[in-house]
């Protein structure tokens, strides 16, 4: 499991800020209210706040007296905490009024419990993964659960059932490297984009780094950064080579240019050599792909990728008719 590093850094910082804010709220906001309302409470709170400096001062005096002084400080704190609880209760406050209210009661906003990632942090990383991958606006509507097979019938239905099952297996069994690659091809409106997003969504939920892009966006990015030295722009390109799963939607819809073929060949070749997975969808047939790209690319798409041909009637048109 290797969530995108930038997502992890961002989410980890959010957790640190969240925990700090929760602690500050307990120590400042609540204390200000209660101390203004309860006579003598502020003095108790101030003495409790001085515990750390008192322990440090006792340690500096030497080992012989440290143990006795530490025991005395501990007993005094127990008495102070008891008085604090009595004052709170006597003035209508709950005994645990000063307890910190963390967003997650399991990990106390640490993000980890006993060395393992808390479910709250994993959920935040998944949300961040949706955003950074490019599917955040699509994944609510496009998932395996929302892929409707009722729009297919007969042999098309059986074909699509197999494709959905194989795509789901690929996503659920996905590994960092060596999971292979997939090609979705067939006519328009048959669910290729939907199933591509569903795969990306499930792979992200499994804790993997996924990047989703259209062919048009991909080649625009590659063109725009050919001669740049800007680090952020180079990082934007490197993600297409480095991510664990790259999803390229609508191959063949990009603007044609002499640079498209070498760009695509270099990208596919690099990912194949490093055993990184790629999922490509296209409306084009094998013969049409041969017209737009050279043999080297098409041979990789149908030789290195597992091809699935989508069949049936245009689902978008069927939805309009219904």
N, C-alpha and C positions, 0 to 999 in steps of 0.2 A: 504494500500500500504506500503510494508516494504521491500525495496531493501536490499540486503545483506549488513550488516553493514560495513564490510571491504571495499566493493566497494564504499559505500557512503563516508567513510573517505578518501579514495584515490582520488575519483573524486572531493570532496570538497577541498582538498589540491591543486589539479591541477587548480581549479578555482581561488583559492587565489593566486597561483603563476602566473597564466595568467594575473590576474588583476594587480598584482604588477609589472609585466614585462611591461604591457601596460602603466602604469603610469610612470615607470622609463624611458621608451623610450621617452615619451612626455616631461618629465622634464629634461632629460639629452641630449639625442641624437639630438632632434630637436633644443633645446635651443643652444647647442654648435654650430650648423651650422648657425643658424640665428644670434646669437650674434657676431660671427666672421665676418658676412657679413654686419651687420647693425650697424653703429656707434650710441652709446647712448642706445642701447637696453639692454645691460647687466646691466647697472645701474638701469633701470626700473625693470628688473627681480629681481635683488638683493633686491630692496626696497619692492617688492611684497612678496618675500620670508620672509622678516622680519616682516610680519603682525602678525603672531602667537605670537612671543616673545613680540611685542609691546602691543598686547591686554592683554597678561598675566601680563606684567609690570603695565599696567594701572589698572588692577584688584587689584593688591597688594596695590595701593595707596589709596584705600578706595572707598566706594559706591558713595560719593558725587561727586567726580571728574570723576568717571569711565564712566558714561553715556556721558558726554561731550567729553572725550577723545576718546571713542569708535565711536561717531559720526564723529569726526574729522578724525580718521583713515579710516573710511568708505568713506568719501568724497575724501580723498587723494587717496585711492585705485581706486575709480571710475575714477579719473583724470589720474592715471597711466595706467589703462587698456585702456582708450581712446587713450592716447599717444602711447601705445604699438600697438594698432590696426592701428593707422595712420602710424606708422613706418613700420609695416609689409606690409601694402597695398602700400605704396610709394616705396618699394623695390621689388615689384612683388610677395610677399607672400600672400596667402589667409588670410583673417581676422581671420579665425578659425584655423590657423596653429598649435597653441599650444593645441587645443582640443585633448583629449585622444581618440585614436582609439581602442576601445574595440572589442573583437572578436564577442560579442553579443550586438547589439545596443539596445536590449530590456531590459536586466538586468544589462548591463555594467559589465558582468563577475562576478556578485554577485551570480548567480545561483537561485535567488529568486526575485520575483516582488510582492510587497504588501503582503508579507507573504506567497505567493504561489510559488511552484517550477516552475522555468522557463522551457520552452520546451527544451532549449538548454541543461540544466542540466539533464533533464529526458532522452534525447537522449544519453548523455554521460553515464548515469547510465545503460541504456539498453545495450550499447556496452560493458561496464564493466561486466554486467551480462552474456552476451554471453561468454565472456572470462572466467570468474570464474566458470561458470556452466559446461564448457567443450564442448560447441557446436559451438564455434566460427568458427571452420573449416568446419562445416556442415550446418549452418543455411542459407547460401546464396543459397544452392542448394535444401535444404529440408524445405519446408514450406507448408502451406495449399494451397497456390496459385500454387505451382509447382507439387502438387500431381495429376498425370495424370490418370483419370479414363478410358481413352480410351483403356488401356491395359486389361480391364475387360469386360466381355460380359454376357448377359443373367442374370441368377440368381446371378452370382458372382458380376456383375455390381451393381445390386440392393442392395446386401449385403454390398458392399464396400461404396456405397453412404450413407447408414445408418451409417456405422462406421465413415466415415469422418465427417458427420454432428454431430454425438454424441460427437466425439472427439473435434470438434471445439466448441461446446456448453460448454463442460467441461472446455476448456482452457479460453474461454471468460468470463465465469461466475465464474472463480476460486476465492476462498476465502482463507484467511490465514490458517484456519482450517475448517474441516467439509465438504470439497468438495468431499470426497470419493476417491476411488482408482480404477485403470483400469488395466485389463490384456489383452494384445494383444497376441494371439497365433494362430498358423497355419504354413503352409509349408514355405520353404525358398523363398526369392525373391518376396514376396507379398506386401512389403511396410510397414512392421511393424516399422523398424528403421526410415524410412522417416516420418511416422506419429508421432512417438515418439518425434522426433526432432521438428516437427511442433508444437506439443503441448507445449513442453518446451519453444520454441521461443515465442509463444503467451503469455504464463504465465509470462515470464520475461518481456515482453513488458507491461504487466499489472502492473508491479512494485513489483513482488514477487521473493522470493529467491528460485532458482531452482538449483539442482545438477544433472548432467547427467553422467552416468558411464556405462561401460560394466560390466557384471557379473565377468569376469576375473579380471579386475582392482579392483573391489569392494572387492573380497575375498583376493586378494593379499595384499591390504591395511589393511584389518582386521587381516590377519595373521602377517604382519610385525610389527604391533603395539600392539600386545597382552600384551607384558611385558615391554613396554617402559614408561619412565617417561618424555620424551621430550614433551614439551608443543605444539610445532608446529606440531609434529606428532599426538598428541592426538586431536588437533583441526581438522586435516585432517580427522580423523575418526568421530569426533563429528558432522561434517557437514552432514553425512549420516543420522544421527538421528534427527538433528535439522532443516534442510532445510524444506521449506514449501511444495515443490514438489521434490521427489526423482524419477529419471527415471533410471531404471536398464534395460539395453539392452542385449539381447541374453542370458537370463538365461538358464543354462544347458550346456553352452560352457566352463564354468570354469573347472579347473583341479579338479577332484574328490578328496575328502579327508574326513576323519571322522569329521573334524571341520566345514565343509560346512553347514550341517544341523543345528547345534546349532547356528552358526553365523547368518544364514538367518532367523531362527525362532525368535531369540532375536531381530533382526532388525525389522522384520515385526510386531512382537507383540508390540514393543515399539512405532512404528509409528501408529499402529491402536489404541493403548490406548491413545495416545496424539492427535488423530484425525488429523494426518498429512497425506497428500496424497502421494501415490506411484503409479507410472506407470511402469509395468513390461512387457517386450516383450520376447517371447520365440518361438522357432521353434518346441517345443515338445507338444505332445498331453497330455490330462489329464492322460491317462494310463502310458505314458512314464514318466511324472513328478512323478507319484506314485512310479515308479521304482527307481528314483534317490533320491527322498526326502521322508520324512515320511508323514503319514496321516495328522498330525497337520498342516504342511505347505500347502499341497495341499488343505485342507479344507478351509484354510484362503484365498488362491488364488481364489478359486471358490465360496467362501461364503461371504467373506468381500469385494472382488474386483468385479467390473462389467466386466464380460468376453466378449471379442469380438473375434470371430473366423474369421481369414482372409482366403478367398478362391480365387481360380483362378489359372492361369498358371504363372509360374515364370516370373516376369516382366523383370528381368535382362537378361534372355535368349531371351525374345521377343525383347529387345532393341538390342541385338547382331545380331539377325536375320534380323532386319530392316536395 
